[in-house]
Amino acid sequence: MHLQQSQTTDLRYLVSQYIALTKPRIVMLAAFCALIGMLLASDGTVPWPILVFGTLGISLLAAAGFAFNCLVERSIDAKMARTRARPLARGDIGPTPTLLFAGALGGAGGWLLYGFVNPLTMWLTLATFVGYAVVYTVILKPATPQNIVIGGASGAMPPLLGWAAVANDVSAPALVLFLIIFVWTPPHFWSLALYRVEDYRKSGLPMLPVTHGSEFTRLNILLYTLLLVATTILPVVIGMSGWFYLGCALVLGGVFTWYAYRMWREYSDALAKKTFGYSIFYLAALFGALLIDHYL
């Protein structure tokens, strides 16, 4: 009886570690953004096969990318307090099982998208996987402090993928959705990097606060936040959204700008943590406002 309970406990722990490899909270955010893209691309409701298999396929390929990221960065993760508890960094899961797991997830995701959604979405999602897992993780991240700016293109893809799943094309509204997340990524991530700077210094990664210092990074956060606020007006300019969204975007952007300005003038780790937390709320609320406006 005790042996059976022990085996069950071990299995649950192993399953939880494999789930942790996929960074499930970030996968959920990606799925949410993809779902917003689907709904914005539709005039009414999204056909259920596209809604279900599109969201699942995009999520599986995102999960595969994150698992591969954990594999490549396992030695770096072991040096950082924020990431040292990850399964590969702790040695709970080995490189080969992780590679097989990532391959299975990616293969399943691509099959679902190709068979039940459309080939365009499958190829775009596969390109996103390669962009994140190879171009960003392997090439850019250890090579340049602009890694998060260039590599942010992969993280900005989910709403565009959702749009492509429904519309089977990539038009101006889809590109605007992509651009919003692309410009949002640097102030979001650099806020985290500021209060985790010692972690990144130990890791050897050339993150902006390590290579150029806190003041330069804070100025870049402010400038990117101002650019972000301007970018979020584009849905109104192209006729994609109306006054409700515009009001929400300006209020949300005003708060984000206030956080960024305060960080620039009177930095503290506590303020950087609040800014990072607000940036996550900001993106969810902004896309929520886009969706509400779409159905008004």
Sequence and secondary structure as in RCSB ss.txt:
>XXXX:A:sequence
MHLQQSQTTDLRYLVSQYIALTKPRIVMLAAFCALIGMLLASDGTVPWPILVFGTLGISLLAAAGFAFNCLVERS
IDAKMARTRARPLARGDIGPTPTLLFAGALGGAGGWLLYGFVNPLTMWLTLATFVGYAVVYTVILKPATPQNIVI
GGASGAMPPLLGWAAVANDVSAPALVLFLIIFVWTPPHFWSLALYRVEDYRKSGLPMLPVTHGSEFTRLNILLYT
LLLVATTILPVVIGMSGWFYLGCALVLGGVFTWYAYRMWREYSDALAKKTFGYSIFYLAALFGALLIDHYL
>XXXX:A:secstr
 HHHHHHHHHHHHHHHHHHHHT HHHHHHHHHHHHHHHHHH SS   HHIIIIIHHHHHHHHHHHHHHHHHHTHH
HHTT TTTTTSHHHHTSS HHHHHHHHHHHHHHHHHHHHHHT HHHHHHHHHHHHIIIIIIIIIITTT TTHHHH
HHHHHT HHHHHHHHHHSS  HHHHHHHHHHHHHHHHHHHHHHHHTHHHHHHHT   HHHHH HHHHHHHHHHHH
HHHHHHTTHHHHTTS  HHHHHHHHHHHHHHHHHHHHHHHS  HHHHHHHHHHHHHHHHHHHHHHHHHHH 
